């Protein structure tokens, strides 16, 4: 059970981090402005849709790319949304770094012998 205790401690420490505090602060500010929140959610939905299309191998039309680029430019003009996206990015980087640290020395799964020969 010590592993779970350590995980809970890590979660408590993450909540104390400057990155998380900054994220919560700007998230709250976005929540207070329904139009800004709606704009952010619309942007995220369109971003997710295009990412899903790309991952699944669907072709993204020039029109879709242009529309998303225009929306991105509009989003960049909203300082609160930009701060939110920056804070969200910093959180995701921190969590990815923690994940790398946690799994760096663990040997889970099988390695392909061919991959081992050709780094």
Buried (B, 14 or more C-beta within 10 A) or exposed (E): EEEEEEEEEEEEEBEEEEBBEBBEEBBEBBEEBEEBBEBBEEBBEBBEBBEEBEEEEEEEEEEBEEEBEEBEEEBEEBEBBEBBBEBBEBBEEBEEEEEEEEEEEEEEEEEEEEEEEEE
